């Protein structure tokens, strides 16, 4: 975890204090968001260090399970409060944020410093295929809802699609394990992006538990204040979910991928960005659908048309960039340009949409 993130832990404590003292919702929201950044990083660091001690296979499963824990916690609490637009936007925002912002920045920095960078086109192709499947899983329920607008049937279709996606993700993990390749969603092995020595097993486990509990507390504060903040600033829940939540939950991955690309390790940097998007689409989103089904807070896979278009554009551009197994800084600019356009569209999207 970068050193500058450590002071942000204080923001989490200040967010809790501000909430207890009746502070302004905007202040609590900002402090909670800042405090979640280092907690997400600590979850990632503790998971990676535990993976170092338990071996590559079990470690890969740990990474694949906890790789997007912060996003899942935030979205789960938002779903409990009935903020379905925020939850859906956080799903699509995490996907396009990793494919466009994280990867785009990495390609720009790495390509500017090292010229043409190469990576494993086979793994990138597998992730591109998974993204295509994720896109289809958004298109089919949306088309079904337009031709058969029955709430009960739409919910049933969403649950069925979610189960299929989870089975595909399980098959993907099985394939990767049998082939002995790095698991999707697995971040960086301890010490590969930094010179940090891995924590011992017990401290790593304690940090993982403490960071997870802290994430739950701050995510609760974030969710409790989001409606007041959006009303005050005139933002839509789409914009908060698409831009703000993924930035908070994925900051550690952003800087990890960026550091690796700067060191000419584009293979690993691309695996972080693409693998995290794959995990969001095939694991986190289906889990949220099933969580809503079990708790009575229904979450369907019928997304806003602009969200579907944004995911489609990100998936197609990622496929074009990764097809030849090499990247340049110009491709990074193109990915970032698309991310800026998507952000602008959702920023100006009317709150009532």
C-alpha positions in Angstrom: 0.0 0.0 0.0 1.5 3.4 -0.9 2.7 5.4 2.1 0.4 8.4 1.3 -2.6 6.2 2.0 -1.9 5.6 5.6 -2.9 9.1 6.8 -6.3 8.6 5.1 -7.1 6.0 7.9 -7.7 9.0 10.1 -10.4 10.2 7.8 -12.4 7.1 8.6 -12.3 7.8 12.3 -13.3 11.4 11.6 -16.2 10.3 9.5 -17.6 8.2 12.4 -17.0 11.1 14.8 -18.8 13.5 12.5 -21.7 11.2 12.1 -22.1 10.7 15.9 -21.8 14.5 16.5 -24.5 15.3 13.8 -22.1 16.7 11.2 -23.1 17.6 7.7 -24.0 14.7 5.4 -21.5 16.0 2.8 -18.7 16.0 5.3 -19.5 12.5 6.5 -19.7 11.3 2.9 -16.3 12.7 1.9 -14.5 11.5 5.0 -16.0 8.0 4.7 -15.0 7.9 1.0 -11.4 8.9 1.9 -11.3 6.4 4.7 -12.5 3.5 2.5 -9.5 4.0 0.2 -6.8 2.7 2.6 -9.1 0.0 4.0 -9.6 -1.4 0.5 -5.8 -1.3 0.0 -5.3 -3.1 3.4 -7.8 -5.8 2.4 -5.8 -6.3 -0.8 -2.4 -6.3 0.9 -3.6 -8.7 3.7 -5.1 -11.1 1.1 -2.0 -11.1 -1.0 0.2 -11.8 2.0 -2.1 -14.6 3.2 -1.9 -16.0 -0.3 1.9 -16.0 -0.1 1.7 -18.2 3.0 -0.9 -20.7 1.9 0.4 -21.4 -1.6 -0.5 -20.4 -5.1 -3.7 -22.4 -5.5 -5.4 -21.5 -2.3 -3.9 -18.1 -2.5 -5.3 -17.5 -5.9 -8.7 -18.4 -4.6 -8.3 -16.0 -1.7 -7.4 -13.2 -4.2 -10.3 -14.2 -6.4 -12.7 -14.0 -3.5 -11.5 -10.8 -1.8 -10.3 -9.0 -4.8 -13.4 -6.7 -4.9 -14.5 -7.1 -1.3 -14.9 -3.3 -0.8 -17.2 -2.9 -3.8 -19.3 -5.9 -2.8 -19.7 -4.5 0.8 -20.7 -1.0 -0.4 -23.1 -2.4 -3.0 -24.6 -4.8 -0.6 -25.3 -2.1 2.0 -26.7 0.2 -0.7 -29.0 -2.7 -1.9 -30.3 -3.1 1.7 -31.3 0.6 1.6 -33.1 0.1 -1.7 -30.6 2.2 -3.7 -30.8 -0.1 -6.8 -29.7 2.6 -9.2 -26.6 3.2 -7.2 -25.9 -0.5 -7.0 -26.3 -1.1 -10.7 -24.2 2.0 -11.6 -21.4 0.7 -9.2 -21.3 -2.6 -11.1 -21.0 -1.0 -14.5 -18.7 1.7 -13.1 -16.3 -0.9 -11.7 -16.2 -2.7 -15.0 -15.5 0.3 -17.2 -13.3 1.9 -14.5 -10.9 -1.1 -14.6 -11.0 -1.5 -18.4 -10.8 2.2 -19.2 -9.4 4.2 -16.3 -7.0 1.7 -14.7 -5.8 0.1 -17.9 -5.8 3.4 -19.8 -3.6 5.1 -17.2 -1.3 2.1 -17.1 -0.9 2.0 -20.9 -0.2 5.7 -21.0 2.4 5.7 -18.3 4.1 2.4 -19.3 4.0 3.2 -23.0 5.4 6.7 -22.5 8.3 5.3 -20.5 9.0 2.1 -22.4 7.5 2.4 -25.8 5.7 -0.7 -27.1 4.9 -3.1 -24.3 3.9 -6.7 -24.7 1.6 -9.1 -22.8 0.0 -12.5 -23.0 -2.7 -12.1 -25.6 -4.3 -15.5 -24.7 -5.2 -14.3 -21.2 -6.4 -11.0 -22.5 -8.5 -12.9 -25.0 -10.1 -14.9 -22.3 -11.0 -11.8 -20.4 -12.3 -10.2 -23.6 -14.6 -13.2 -24.1 -15.8 -12.9 -20.5 -16.6 -9.3 -21.0 -18.6 -10.2 -24.1 -20.5 -12.7 -22.0 -21.1 -10.0 -19.4 -22.4 -7.7 -22.0 -24.8 -10.3 -23.3 -26.0 -10.9 -19.7 -27.0 -7.2 -19.6 -28.6 -7.2 -23.0 -30.8 -10.3 -22.7 -32.7 -9.2 -19.6 -33.1 -5.7 -21.0 -34.5 -7.0 -24.2 -36.7 -9.4 -22.3 -38.1 -6.6 -20.1 -39.0 -4.6 -23.2 -40.9 -7.4 -24.8 -42.4 -9.0 -21.7 -42.7 -6.3 -19.0 -43.7 -8.6 -16.2 -41.8 -7.9 -12.9 -42.0 -11.4 -11.6 -40.7 -12.9 -14.9 -37.9 -10.2 -15.1 -36.8 -11.1 -11.6 -36.8 -14.8 -12.5 -34.7 -14.2 -15.7 -32.2 -12.1 -13.7 -31.8 -14.9 -11.1 -31.4 -17.5 -13.8 -28.8 -15.4 -15.7 -27.0 -14.8 -12.4 -26.7 -18.5 -11.6 -25.3 -19.2 -15.1 -22.7 -16.4 -14.7 -21.6 -17.9 -11.3 -21.3 -21.3 -12.9 -19.2 -19.8 -15.8 -17.0 -18.0 -13.2 -16.5 -21.3 -11.3 -15.6 -23.0 -14.6 -13.1 -20.2 -15.3 -11.4 -20.6 -12.0 -11.2 -24.4 -12.4 -9.7 -24.0 -15.9 -7.1 -21.5 -14.6 -6.2 -23.7 -11.6 -5.8 -26.8 -13.8 -3.6 -24.9 -16.2 -1.5 -23.5 -13.4 -2.0 -19.9 -14.5 -2.6 -16.7 -12.4 -6.2 -16.5 -11.2 -8.4 -13.6 -12.4 -8.8 -11.0 -9.8 -5.5 -12.0 -8.2 -3.6 -8.8 -7.6 0.2 -8.7 -7.2 2.3 -11.1 -5.4 3.9 -9.6 -2.3 6.9 -7.6 -3.1 6.4 -7.6 -6.9 5.2 -4.0 -7.1 7.0 -2.8 -4.0 9.8 -3.8 -1.7 7.5 -4.6 1.2 8.2 -7.8 3.1 5.0 -10.0 3.4 3.3 -9.9 6.8 3.2 -13.1 8.8 0.1 -15.2 8.6 -1.5 -14.1 11.9 -1.0 -10.4 11.5 -2.2 -10.6 7.9 -5.4 -12.4 9.0 -6.0 -9.8 11.8 -5.5 -6.9 9.4 -7.9 -8.6 6.9 -10.6 -8.9 9.6 -10.1 -5.4 11.0 -10.1 -3.8 7.5 -13.2 -5.7 6.5 -15.1 -4.6 9.7 -13.9 -1.0 9.1 -15.1 -1.2 5.5 -18.5 -2.3 6.6 -18.7 0.7 9.1 -17.6 3.3 6.6 -19.6 1.9 3.8 -22.7 2.2 6.0 -21.9 5.8 6.6 -21.4 6.4 2.9 -24.7 4.7 2.0 -26.6 6.6 4.7 -25.4 10.0 3.4 -25.4 9.4 -0.4 -29.0 10.5 -1.0 -28.5 13.8 0.9 -25.3 14.4 -0.9 -26.8 13.8 -4.4 -29.7 16.0 -3.5 -27.4 18.8 -2.4 -25.0 18.6 -5.3 -27.6 17.8 -7.9 -25.7 14.6 -8.9 -27.6 11.5 -10.0 -27.1 8.1 -8.2 -25.8 6.9 -11.6 -22.9 9.3 -11.5 -22.0 8.5 -7.9 -22.2 4.8 -8.5 -20.4 4.9 -11.9 -17.5 7.2 -10.9 -17.2 7.8 -7.1 -17.8 4.3 -5.7 -15.4 2.5 -8.1 -12.7 5.1 -7.4 -13.0 4.5 -3.7 -13.1 0.8 -3.9 -10.4 0.3 -6.6 -7.8 2.9 -5.6 -5.3 0.3 -4.5 -5.6 -1.7 -7.7 -5.3 1.6 -9.7 -1.9 2.4 -8.2 -0.8 -1.3 -8.2 -1.4 -1.6 -11.9 0.1 1.8 -12.6 3.3 0.9 -10.7 3.7 -2.3 -12.6 3.2 -0.7 -16.0 5.8 1.9 -15.1 8.2 -0.9 -14.4 7.4 -2.5 -17.8 5.4 -5.4 -16.3 2.4 -4.9 -18.5 1.3 -8.6 -18.3 0.6 -8.2 -14.6 -0.9 -4.7 -14.9 -3.3 -5.9 -17.6 -4.2 -9.0 -15.5 -5.2 -6.7 -12.6 -7.4 -4.5 -14.7 -9.0 -7.1 -16.8 -9.2 -9.7 -14.1 -11.0 -7.3 -11.7 -13.6 -6.4 -14.4 -14.1 -10.1 -15.0 -14.7 -10.7 -11.3 -17.1 -7.8 -11.0 -19.2 -9.0 -14.0 -19.2 -12.8 -13.3 -19.0 -12.9 -9.5 -20.0 -9.7 -7.8 -23.0 -8.8 -9.9 -24.6 -12.3 -9.8 -24.0 -12.4 -6.0 -25.8 -9.1 -5.6 -28.7 -10.4 -7.6 -29.0 -13.5 -5.4 -28.5 -11.4 -2.3 -31.4 -9.2 -3.3 -33.5 -12.2 -4.1 -32.8 -13.7 -0.7 -33.3 -10.5 1.3 -36.4 -9.3 -0.5 -34.6 -6.2 -2.0 -34.9 -7.3 -5.6 -32.1 -6.4 -8.0 -32.6 -7.3 -11.6 -30.1 -7.3 -14.4 -32.2 -4.8 -16.4 -29.8 -1.8 -16.6 -30.2 1.7 -17.9 -29.5 1.8 -21.7 -26.6 4.2 -21.2 -25.0 1.8 -18.8 -25.3 -1.1 -21.3 -23.8 1.1 -24.0 -20.9 2.2 -21.8 -20.1 -1.5 -20.9 -20.3 -2.4 -24.6 -18.0 0.4 -25.7 -15.5 -0.5 -23.0 -15.6 -4.2 -23.8 -15.2 -3.6 -27.6 -12.3 -1.2 -27.1 -10.6 -3.5 -24.7 -10.9 -6.3 -27.2 -9.4 -4.2 -30.0 -6.5 -3.0 -27.8 -5.6 -6.5 -26.5 -6.0 -8.5 -29.7 -2.4 -8.1 -30.9 -0.6 -8.8 -27.6 1.1 -5.4 -27.4 0.2 -1.8 -26.4 1.3 1.8 -26.8 0.7 5.0 -24.9 -1.7 6.1 -27.6 -4.0 3.2 -26.8 -4.0 4.4 -23.2 -5.1 7.9 -24.4 -7.9 6.3 -26.3 -9.1 4.3 -23.3 -9.0 7.4 -21.1 -10.8 9.5 -23.7 -13.7 7.0 -23.7 -13.8 7.0 -19.9 -13.9 10.8 -19.9 -16.8 10.7 -22.4 -18.7 8.2 -20.3 -18.1 10.3 -17.2 -19.4 13.4 -18.9 -22.6 11.7 -20.1 -23.4 10.4 -16.6 -22.5 13.7 -14.9 -25.0 15.6 -17.0 -27.7 12.8 -16.9 -30.8 14.3 -15.2 -31.3 13.2 -11.7 -34.9 12.1 -12.5 -33.7 9.6 -15.2 
